[in-house]
Amino acid sequence: MKLKIFNAIQIFVFLVVLSSCNKFLDVKPKGLDVVNTVEEYNGLFNNTNLYTFVNVRNIPGSLAAILGYPGAAVVMADDVFSSGAYLATQPLYYQNAYQWKDDLFQAEDESSEWGTFYSQNYIFNVVANHIMDVPDGALQDKKQLYAEARANRAYMHLMQVNYFAKPYSAATASSDLGIPIVTLADAGGDNYKRATVQQVYDFIINELKESVPDLPVQTLNRARLAQTGGYYLLGLAYFWKGDYANALTQLNNCRASIPNYKLALDLYNYNTTMPTWVTTAQPWVGPSKIPAQTVSTENIYLKQMSINWATARNTVYLKPAIYNLYTANDQRKKFFYNNSTANAIVAPGLPGQQRNSPTTYNWGPNLSDMYLMLAECKARTGDLTGAKTDLEFFRTSRMIAAEVPVALTTQTALVKSILDERLREFAGTGWRWFDMRRLSVDPVYNNIDPTHPLDGVNYTLKTERLTLRIPPAILKLNPGMVDNN
């Protein structure tokens, strides 16, 4: 069987490795079993591989193999720099990504930036394509699973389009090439075509709009999508599209739904929690006692991303200009040290400040991003008082009270201040990449630093490289697919 969009072998095997799915149909595509009951379809969502953005290959009769993480965003972000000796320890495509080269991937590469989202999308398509036809179970239960599957596949397309298509621009979105829209769990499909950026965003937004009302109001597991996370994702889609008015509506819905979420959702006050997270005798280890992402009260929906390979492994460091954005008593500075947990290098042993903890970061819906998106959307749509209130509310959880107030009165100054807050909050996590993309088409607030230094050589970001080229292995299997410039 040839696999055109996904990484080969990684198909229905996903379905048979789940402990929660122990009853199967007689239908056996290509010799592999599929699920049949509502309980079994529900179990598909409990696969721990779905809790993380990770490219996984499952082979019958053996353990799943982790092929990698979609981590190019971490090293391509403009908030970090690297050192040749350390960067050379990473795979070639990460080295290429840091240098913003035209071609990141070699012919033989398993691109996790491509494989992660489409492979997870396959599982969500399995549910979306079949759950409503399952003979057992209550209709409401099936509608919830159908909504969860559709919302998640919209989410996977949103992530994918923000790697492999141009940033959304209303003037060109109807002609800019996006990504294939894949809504069928068809492992044997071939020669997929790229939809336009406009078509992809229309698909994403429509899927979310139709799905959110049927998502469960409450959840007992942060790795399962409820309405609060659905509203966030719809707000995020509009936000990355640059449609701040519609984003504000959905983010307000997200905030309003928090009391219904069931589990605790609240920002940690770093002024009181940071001292309990940091080991006093070894501050360079960072806040190693920070709660796991699975139980963090700041996480609405868990899609954790491993950043250990890039941060605590001495690959990237915070640019001095970014580190200098922190005030003296900003507790987030404790995430960064110029020594290493990996090899016990003591200060000043590294060329810059690196994020030492935590080693995984939630790229999924979370409160810090929600509040900062709310503040920015309010500022951009003229509600300066509301924006300032939200920004200061957020800052209260990150620094001492004397440093919280924001003495800004103009829209331009306030938006820029919020963008700086985003730099501080998400520094070194890779999330900055997605801000770079949306801000690259913003005539007022484009704050991209287009330079990556490496041992005395400066690499310059071209606008084209805000979009990754399609991996050669994918083009080979899809000869009709057009590559990016």
N, C-alpha and C positions, 0 to 999 in steps of 0.2 A: 504494500500500500504506500502510495506517495502522499506526503503531507505538505500542503502548499502554504499554509499560513503558520501553522504551529511547528514546534520542534518534533521531529519524528519520534515515534514510539510512545509519545506522551499523551495518549488519548483515553480510550475507555478503561485503560488500566487504572486510571485515577479512581474509577468507580468501584473497583474490586478490592482496593486496599483499605477501605474504610470499615472499621470495626462495627460501626453502627448499622451497616447494611449487610444483613445476613440472609436475606431472602431474595431470590431473583426470578425473573421471567425465563421462559424457555427460549426467548429470542437471544441469539448470540452473534452479534455482529463480529465478523472476522474471528470467531472463536472465543469472544470475550462476553461475559455476562453483563446485563444491565439491571437496574433496580426496577421495582414494580409498585411498591406501596407508598402511601403518603409518608409514613414513618421513615422509609428508606430514602426518599427524596429529601426529606428534612435532614437526614443524616449526612447527605452530601455537603451541606453547609458547615458541618462540624469537623471537616478535615482540617487538621492543624496547618497544612500547607497553605490554606486560604487565609490564615491570619497574618501572613507575612507576604510582602512583595518579594517573591523568590521564584527563580526559574528551576523547576523540578522535573526530572525525568523518572518515571516509574516503569520498572521492568518486571514482568510476571516472575514470581518466584524469588525476587531479590529485594533488597532495601531500596528506597527512593534515593536518587542521586541528586544533590544540589549542584546545579550547573553555574549558578551565580546570581547576582542581584542587579537590578536595573540602576546601577550606581553611577553611571556616567554623569548624572546631574550633580553629584557631590564634587567631582573634580572639575567639572566645567563651570561651576558657579564662580562668580566674580568676587566672592567674599573671601577666597582662600588663595594661598600660594603654596608652592612645593619646593623641594630640594632634590636635585638630581640623584643623589645617592639613595634617597628613600623612595622616590618615584620609580626608580629602576626595579624595585622589588615587586612592583605591581604588573599585572598582565599588560601586554603591548597596547591593547585597545584603551585601557585607562590612561596610559602614557600619551597616546594619541589624543584622547579626549581632553586632557589637561592642556595640551598644546593647540587645541581647537583645530586639529587637522581636518581636511576634507573627508578623508576616509578613515573611520575608526576601526572598522572590522575587516579581518582577513577572510579569504574564501572559506576557510574551515571553521570560523568562529561560530559558537553558539551565542547569538546575541540575546542577552537577558533583557535588554531594553525592548526587544520585540517579543521574545518568547514568554516572558512573565505574564503580560497582560492578556495575550491571546490564549495562552494555555488556561488561565483562570476563566477567561471568557467562555471557553468551551464547556466548563462545568456548569456555568450559569445558563448556557444555552440548553444543555441537557435537561435542566429543570424547566426552563421556560417553554421548551418545545413539547414537553410531555406531561407535566404535572396536572393540567386541567383534564386530561383524559384518563387519569388513574381511577379505577372503579371504586376504591374504598375511600374513606375519609370524609370529613365535613367540608362543604363548599368553602366556608370561610377559611379553613386551614389551607386549602389549595390556593385560594386567592392570595393569601399572605405569602406563600412560598413563590407563587408566580410573580408577585410584586417584588419580592426580595431578589429574585433572579434577574428580572428586567432592570431594576435599579442598579444592581451590581454590574451587569454587562454594559450599561450606560457609563458607569464609573470606569470600567476597563477601557472603553473607547476614549473617554476623556483623558486618561493618563497617556494612552498611546498617541493620540493626536497631538499632545504637547511634547512629544519627542520627535515625531516623524512628519510633521506638517508645519507650514509657516504659522507664526502667531496670527490670531484672528484679526483681520482688518475688514471692516464693513465694505470698503471700496473694492477689495479683491477676493473676498472669501468665496464668492460664487464661481471663481475660476481657479483659485489656488487648489492644488492637489492635496487631499487629506489622506485618509487611510481607508482600507477596505472596511466596510460595515458588515460584520459577520453575525448573523442572527440564527444560523442553523448549526446544530451539532453534527456537522458533516466532515468527518476526518479525511474523506477522499476527494473533496472538492478541489478543483484546480483552476489555475489562471485567474486568481482574484484580481479585481480592478479597484483602483483607488477612487473613492467618492471625493467630492470637493469638500473643502473645509466647512463651507456653509451647510452642506448636506449632513456632515458628521455632527456638527453642533445642533442642527435641527433634530436629528435622531436622538442625541443625548438628552436634550431638553424635553422632547416629547415623551421619551421613555420614563424620565423621572417624574414629569407632571402626571402621567397616567398611573404611575406606580405608588407614589408617596401616600395617597389616600388609603391604600390597602395594606400598607406596611403596619406591623404591630405598633401600637402606641408605646408599649413597655417592652423592655428586654431584661433578661437575667444574665446576659452574656455580652460583653462589649465587642465580641467578635461576630455578633449577629446584628444585622441592620434593622433599626427601628425608625420611626418617623422623624425623630430628631436628627439622625444621621442623613436621612433622605432629604430633608429640607436643607441641610448643610451642603450636600452634593449639588443640589439644584442651584443654590446660591453660589457655590464655587464655579459651576459651569458658566453662569452669567458673569461672574467676577473675572474669570480668565478671558471671557469674550469682550470685556470692557463695557458691559451693559450694567452700570452700577446701580441704576434705579431698580431694575428687576432683581438684581442680586440683593439689594437692601430688603426688598419685600420678603424674599425667601429666608434670609438670615434672621430677620425679625421673627418669622415663623419658627425657625430653629430655636431661637432664644426662648420664645414663648412656650415651646413644648418641653423644655427642660424639666419642669415639675412633674410631668407625666412619665419620665424616662424610667422610673423605678429604682435604678441604681444611683448611687451618689454621683453627681456631676458638679464639680466646683474647682475653681483655680486654687492651686496650692499657694499659700503665702510664704514665699521663699524667705522672708525675714525671720519666720519662726521655724520653718521646716529645714532650711539649709543647714543649720548647725547640727541637726540630728542626722543628716545624710552624709556629712563629710567626716571622715576619720581625722581627728585633730593631729595625730602624730604623722599622718601621711596625706597632707592636703593635695599633693600632686595626683593622687588617685582620682580626685574629683568626688562628686556626691555619689559614691558607689552604693550607698544605702537607699537611693531613690526608689520608690515603689516600682515594681515591674509594670511594663506597659499594659499587661492584661488586667491589672487592678487599679491603674492610675485614674483618679477621679477627674482628670482633665481630658480623658479620651472618650469620645462619643461613639466611635466605631474604630475597631483596631485593624490597621493595615501597616504593621510595623516594617521598618526598613533597617537592615543592618548597616551601620556606619563604622563598625569596629575596624574593618579593613582599611579605612581611609583616615580615621581620626586617631584612635589610641594605638594605631600601628605606624604612626609617624609618617603618614603619606602627605597630609595637607595641614596647613597652619592658617590661622586667622590673619588676614592682612592687617597691618598696624592701624590703618585708617578705620577699619571696622572695630578693632579692639578699643580704639580711642573714643568710640561713640558711647561706651559705657561710662556712667557717672561713678564717682569714687565708691559709693555704697550700693551699687547695683549688684544684687546677689548672683546674677547670672555670670559674673566674672569668675565665679568659683567653678564653672564648668571647664575653664581653660587654664592650662599650665604649660610652661616651656620646659617641661621634662616629661618622661615617658613612663607609662605603666607597663609597657611591653618589655623593656629591657633594663629597667631600674636606672635609667639615665637621670641624674639629678641636675637641677637648675644651675647654671644656664646651659643645659646640655643639648637643646634643640634650637633650630634657627627661628622659632616663633612659638606663639601660643597655640596649642592644639586642644581640641575638645576631647577630654578623657572619659567622660561619663555622661549619660548612659551609652552603652554600646549598640543599642537599638533605639530608633526614634520612630514615633508614630507619624506616618505620612497620611493616615486616614483622618476623618473628621475629628477635630479636637477643639477645645474651648479657646485656647490662646489664638488660634487662627480665626476662629469665629468672631471673637471680640475685636480683633484688629481689622478684619474685613468689614465688620459693622461700622467701626469708626471711620474707615476710609470711605466707605460708601456714603455715609452721612456727610462727610466733609465735601465729597465731590458733588453731591446733590444739593448742597447749600445749607444743611443743618449743622452749622458750625458749633452751636452750643451742645447738641447731642453728641457730635463727634468728640468734642473736648471732654465731655463727661465720660464717654466710653473709654477713651484713651487713658484718662486719669484713673478710672476704676481699674483698668488692667495694670497700669504701672504700680498701683498700690500693692499688688501681689509680688512685685519684682524688686522693689527698692525701698529704702527708708522713706518715711512720710515727707521729710523736708525736700526730697528730690522729685517727688511725684508731680507737683503742679506744672502745667504747660502754659506759659505766658505768651500765647499766640492769638492773634485776632483776625488774620487774613486767611482766606481759603488756601492760597498757595502755600503759605508757611505751615499751615496745619496739616495739609496733605503730605508735605515733605517730612514733617515731624513724624507722622504715622509710618511713612516708608522707612525712616530711620529706625523706628521701633521694631518694624518687621526685620530689619537687618540684625538688630540686637537679639531678638527672640529666636530667630531661626539660623543663626550663624553656624556654619560648619555642618549643617544637616542635609544640604542638597536642595532644600525647599526654595532657596533663593533663585534657582534656575527658572522656576515657573514665574516668579516675579520679573525676572529679566526678560522673558518672552513677552509678557503682556505690556511691560513698560517700554519695550523697544519700539512699539508703534504709537506711543503716547507723545505728542508734540511738546507737552509741558513738563512732564514728570519723569522723563527718561533719565535714570540715575546710574546707568550701567558703567562700570569701570572695565574698559575693553582690553586690559593688559594682564597677562599672567607672567610674572617673572620666574626664571629658572636659571639659577647660577650665573647671573649676569646677562642672560639673554631674555628679551621681552617678546612674548608671543601675543599677537593682536587678534582679537575676535572680529571676524567678518560677520556681517549681518546674516549671510547665508548659513553660518554654522550655529545659529539659534535653532536650526532644523537639522536633525541627523539624516545622513543618507541611509537608504534602505540597505540592510546587510546583504552582501553578495549571495549568501546561501538562499535567501528568500527570493532574490531576483532570478536565480538560476531555476528555482522551482516554479516561478511565475513569470515566464518570459514576456508576457504582455504587460507587466507592471512597469510603470515609468518611475525612474529614480529621481531624487531631488538634485538640484544643481550643486 
